[in-house]
């Protein structure tokens, strides 16, 4: 019997690599493990695509918001045509981002990735419908929006983010359809911008625009009330905000009609802003 030390195991005489190779030979990969590895690869690929779409949606949202901020300068700008031309350039940049989304979704079920791209599409609908209203004083249809989202293969600069499989099956045209829900949510957000446009126009001495906006918003609100609680939850949730925007515009029209001759034009915007804040406090809005 040896004093001290540890007993040497039998397999310590074999190199480590040889032991691993023998272990793999004893337990070869089963069909079940092979299937799970393929599932892992598929899920990782889908997750990566989802993250890319989320990033593109954020970029679309940011650029669409910048376009909306630009369009609000249309009322006070000395040359409104330049503002519209610049907004068209910005919307073209947004559509190039949407083209990348369409390329990512080639061969995929869009509704599996809908939550990733929905916020950006809603903001785009809001921006393009706001520009359309300023030009034509009417509401753009979802069919007209979708016509603008059909892309050809002439511009290939965005294809760098596509996967190798997508390159093999790349068609000559791409399209991305705005869903009816995204369209309705974008139009509901548009009413908030029209309410701000009403206050801005009054501040610039335009007395006719608030009454025109009031009629337009009333028509949109009537259309949403036909949907009621039968539509998606998000639509019914936006209905309350839409109602508040309509109430603020109607309140501005009421003030113009009753006290318009008493208040100097340069003070009308301040009066409406104060009344809007009071309405928000009464309704408990932030």
C-alpha positions as CSV (number, residue, x, y, z in Angstrom):
1,X,0.0,0.0,0.0
2,X,1.5,3.3,-1.2
3,X,1.4,6.3,1.2
4,X,-0.2,9.4,-0.1
5,X,-1.0,10.3,-3.7
6,X,-4.1,9.3,-5.8
7,X,-4.9,6.2,-7.7
8,X,-4.3,6.6,-11.4
9,X,-7.4,5.9,-13.5
10,X,-7.1,3.4,-16.3
11,X,-8.0,5.8,-19.1
12,X,-5.4,8.4,-18.0
13,X,-2.9,6.7,-20.2
14,X,-4.8,7.8,-23.3
15,X,-4.6,11.2,-24.9
16,X,-7.6,13.5,-24.3
17,X,-8.5,13.8,-28.0
18,X,-8.5,10.0,-28.3
19,X,-10.9,9.7,-25.3
20,X,-13.3,12.3,-26.9
21,X,-13.2,10.5,-30.3
22,X,-14.0,7.2,-28.6
23,X,-16.9,8.8,-26.7
24,X,-18.3,10.2,-30.0
25,X,-18.0,6.8,-31.5
26,X,-19.9,5.2,-28.6
27,X,-22.8,7.8,-28.8
28,X,-23.2,8.8,-32.5
29,X,-25.6,11.6,-33.2
30,X,-29.1,10.3,-33.3
31,X,-31.8,11.3,-35.8
32,X,-33.5,13.2,-32.9
33,X,-30.4,15.3,-32.2
34,X,-30.0,16.0,-35.9
35,X,-33.6,17.2,-36.1
36,X,-33.2,19.5,-33.1
37,X,-30.0,21.0,-34.6
38,X,-31.9,21.8,-37.8
39,X,-34.7,23.3,-35.7
40,X,-32.1,25.4,-33.8
41,X,-30.6,26.7,-37.1
42,X,-34.1,27.6,-38.4
43,X,-35.1,29.4,-35.3
44,X,-31.8,31.3,-35.1
45,X,-32.3,32.4,-38.8
46,X,-35.8,33.5,-38.2
47,X,-34.8,35.4,-35.0
48,X,-32.1,37.2,-36.9
49,X,-34.5,38.2,-39.7
50,X,-37.0,39.4,-37.1
51,X,-34.3,41.6,-35.5
52,X,-33.4,43.1,-38.9
53,X,-37.0,43.9,-39.6
54,X,-37.4,45.6,-36.2
55,X,-34.4,47.8,-37.0
56,X,-35.8,48.7,-40.4
57,X,-39.1,49.5,-38.8
58,X,-37.4,51.9,-36.4
59,X,-35.7,53.6,-39.3
60,X,-39.0,53.9,-41.2
61,X,-40.6,55.4,-38.1
62,X,-37.9,57.9,-37.5
63,X,-37.8,59.1,-41.1
64,X,-41.6,59.3,-41.3
65,X,-41.8,61.4,-38.2
66,X,-39.2,63.8,-39.7
67,X,-41.4,64.1,-42.8
68,X,-44.4,64.9,-40.6
69,X,-42.5,67.6,-38.8
70,X,-41.4,69.0,-42.1
71,X,-45.0,69.1,-43.4
72,X,-46.1,71.1,-40.4
73,X,-44.0,74.0,-41.8
74,X,-46.1,74.1,-44.9
75,X,-48.6,76.6,-43.3
76,X,-46.0,79.1,-42.3
77,X,-43.4,78.6,-45.1
78,X,-43.3,81.3,-47.7
79,X,-43.0,78.7,-50.5
80,X,-45.1,75.7,-49.7
81,X,-44.1,73.9,-52.9
82,X,-40.5,73.5,-51.7
83,X,-41.8,71.9,-48.5
84,X,-43.9,69.4,-50.5
85,X,-40.9,68.6,-52.8
86,X,-38.6,68.0,-49.9
87,X,-41.2,65.8,-48.2
88,X,-41.5,63.7,-51.3
89,X,-37.7,63.2,-51.3
90,X,-37.9,62.1,-47.7
91,X,-40.8,59.7,-48.4
92,X,-38.8,58.2,-51.3
93,X,-36.1,57.4,-48.8
94,X,-38.7,55.8,-46.5
95,X,-39.9,53.7,-49.4
96,X,-36.4,52.5,-50.0
97,X,-36.4,51.2,-46.4
98,X,-39.7,49.5,-47.0
99,X,-38.2,47.9,-50.1
100,X,-35.6,46.3,-47.9
101,X,-38.4,45.0,-45.7
102,X,-40.1,43.5,-48.8
103,X,-36.9,41.9,-49.8
104,X,-36.5,40.3,-46.4
105,X,-40.0,38.9,-46.6
106,X,-39.5,37.2,-49.9
107,X,-40.8,33.6,-49.5
108,X,-42.0,34.3,-45.9
109,X,-45.4,34.7,-44.4
110,X,-45.7,38.4,-43.7
111,X,-48.0,37.8,-40.7
112,X,-45.3,35.9,-38.9
113,X,-43.2,39.1,-38.9
114,X,-46.1,41.6,-38.8
115,X,-45.4,42.8,-35.2
116,X,-41.9,43.7,-36.2
117,X,-42.8,46.0,-39.1
118,X,-46.3,47.2,-38.1
119,X,-45.1,50.3,-36.1
120,X,-43.1,51.6,-39.1
121,X,-45.9,51.0,-41.6
122,X,-48.4,52.8,-39.4
123,X,-46.1,55.8,-39.2
124,X,-45.5,55.7,-42.9
125,X,-49.3,55.7,-43.5
126,X,-49.6,58.7,-41.3
127,X,-46.9,60.6,-43.1
128,X,-48.0,59.8,-46.6
129,X,-51.7,60.5,-45.8
130,X,-50.8,63.8,-44.2
131,X,-48.9,64.9,-47.3
132,X,-51.8,63.7,-49.5
133,X,-54.3,65.7,-47.4
134,X,-52.2,68.9,-47.7
135,X,-52.1,68.4,-51.5
136,X,-55.6,67.4,-52.2
137,X,-57.7,68.0,-49.0
138,X,-58.8,64.4,-49.1
139,X,-57.9,61.0,-47.6
140,X,-55.6,58.6,-49.5
141,X,-56.9,55.1,-49.9
142,X,-55.1,51.9,-48.9
143,X,-55.0,50.9,-52.6
144,X,-53.1,54.1,-53.6
145,X,-50.6,53.5,-50.7
146,X,-50.0,49.9,-51.8
147,X,-49.4,51.0,-55.4
148,X,-46.5,53.1,-54.2
149,X,-45.0,50.0,-52.5
150,X,-44.4,48.0,-55.7
151,X,-40.7,48.0,-56.4
152,X,-38.6,46.9,-59.4
153,X,-35.1,45.4,-59.6
154,X,-33.6,48.6,-61.1
155,X,-32.2,49.7,-57.7
156,X,-30.1,46.9,-56.4
157,X,-28.2,48.8,-53.7
158,X,-30.3,47.5,-50.9
159,X,-29.7,43.8,-51.8
160,X,-26.6,43.6,-49.6
161,X,-28.7,42.7,-46.5
162,X,-30.4,39.8,-48.2
163,X,-29.5,36.2,-47.4
164,X,-27.9,33.9,-49.9
165,X,-31.1,31.9,-50.3
166,X,-33.0,35.1,-51.1
167,X,-30.4,35.9,-53.8
168,X,-31.0,32.6,-55.5
169,X,-34.8,33.2,-55.7
170,X,-34.8,37.0,-56.2
171,X,-37.7,38.1,-58.4
172,X,-37.8,41.2,-60.6
173,X,-40.3,43.0,-58.5
174,X,-41.0,43.3,-54.8
175,X,-44.2,44.5,-53.1
176,X,-45.3,45.0,-49.5
177,X,-49.0,45.4,-48.8
178,X,-50.2,47.6,-46.0
179,X,-52.8,45.7,-44.0
180,X,-56.2,47.2,-43.4
181,X,-55.4,47.4,-39.6
182,X,-52.2,49.2,-40.2
183,X,-54.0,51.6,-42.5
184,X,-56.7,52.3,-40.0
185,X,-54.2,52.9,-37.2
186,X,-52.2,55.2,-39.4
187,X,-55.3,57.2,-40.3
188,X,-56.3,57.4,-36.6
189,X,-52.9,58.9,-35.8
190,X,-53.3,61.3,-38.7
191,X,-56.2,63.0,-36.9
192,X,-53.7,64.2,-34.2
193,X,-51.5,65.8,-36.8
194,X,-54.6,67.5,-38.4
195,X,-55.5,68.9,-35.0
196,X,-52.1,70.5,-34.7
197,X,-52.4,71.7,-38.3
198,X,-55.7,73.4,-37.2
199,X,-54.0,75.3,-34.4
200,X,-51.0,76.3,-36.5
201,X,-53.3,77.6,-39.3
202,X,-55.2,79.8,-36.9
203,X,-51.9,81.2,-35.6
204,X,-51.1,82.2,-39.1
205,X,-54.4,83.9,-39.6
206,X,-56.1,81.2,-41.7
207,X,-59.7,81.1,-40.5
208,X,-61.1,78.8,-43.1
209,X,-58.9,75.7,-42.5
210,X,-60.2,74.9,-39.0
211,X,-63.8,74.6,-40.4
212,X,-62.6,72.4,-43.3
213,X,-60.6,70.2,-40.9
214,X,-63.6,69.9,-38.6
215,X,-65.8,68.5,-41.4
216,X,-63.0,66.2,-42.5
217,X,-62.3,64.8,-39.0
218,X,-66.0,64.4,-38.4
219,X,-66.2,62.2,-41.5
220,X,-63.3,60.1,-40.3
221,X,-64.8,59.7,-36.9
222,X,-68.2,58.6,-38.4
223,X,-66.3,56.0,-40.4
224,X,-64.5,54.7,-37.3
225,X,-67.8,54.5,-35.3
226,X,-69.2,52.1,-37.9
227,X,-66.3,49.7,-36.9
228,X,-67.0,50.2,-33.2
229,X,-66.0,47.3,-31.0
230,X,-66.2,44.8,-33.9
231,X,-62.7,45.7,-35.1
232,X,-59.3,44.9,-33.6
233,X,-58.5,46.1,-30.1
234,X,-56.0,48.6,-31.3
235,X,-58.5,50.3,-33.5
236,X,-61.1,50.7,-30.8
237,X,-58.3,52.1,-28.5
238,X,-57.4,54.7,-31.1
239,X,-61.0,55.8,-31.3
240,X,-60.9,57.6,-28.0
241,X,-57.8,59.7,-29.1
242,X,-59.5,60.4,-32.4
243,X,-62.6,61.7,-30.5
244,X,-60.4,64.0,-28.4
245,X,-58.7,65.5,-31.6
246,X,-62.1,66.1,-33.1
247,X,-63.3,67.8,-29.9
248,X,-60.3,70.2,-29.9
249,X,-60.9,71.2,-33.5
250,X,-64.6,71.7,-33.0
251,X,-63.8,73.8,-29.9
252,X,-61.4,75.9,-32.0
253,X,-64.2,76.4,-34.6
254,X,-66.7,77.4,-31.9
255,X,-64.3,80.0,-30.5
256,X,-63.7,81.4,-34.0
257,X,-67.4,81.6,-34.7
258,X,-68.4,83.2,-31.3
259,X,-65.3,85.2,-30.4
260,X,-63.3,85.4,-33.6
261,X,-64.1,89.1,-34.0
262,X,-63.1,89.9,-30.4
263,X,-59.7,88.2,-30.3
264,X,-56.8,89.6,-32.4
265,X,-55.5,87.2,-34.9
266,X,-52.0,87.0,-33.4
267,X,-53.5,85.9,-30.1
268,X,-55.9,83.2,-31.4
269,X,-53.3,80.4,-31.3
270,X,-52.5,81.1,-27.7
271,X,-56.2,81.1,-26.8
272,X,-56.7,77.7,-28.5
273,X,-53.6,76.2,-26.9
274,X,-54.9,77.3,-23.4
275,X,-58.3,75.8,-24.2
276,X,-56.7,72.5,-25.4
277,X,-54.7,72.2,-22.2
278,X,-57.9,72.7,-20.2
279,X,-59.7,70.0,-22.2
280,X,-56.8,67.6,-21.6
281,X,-56.9,68.3,-17.8
282,X,-60.6,67.7,-17.7
283,X,-60.3,64.4,-19.6
284,X,-57.3,63.3,-17.5
285,X,-54.9,63.2,-20.4
286,X,-51.2,63.7,-19.8
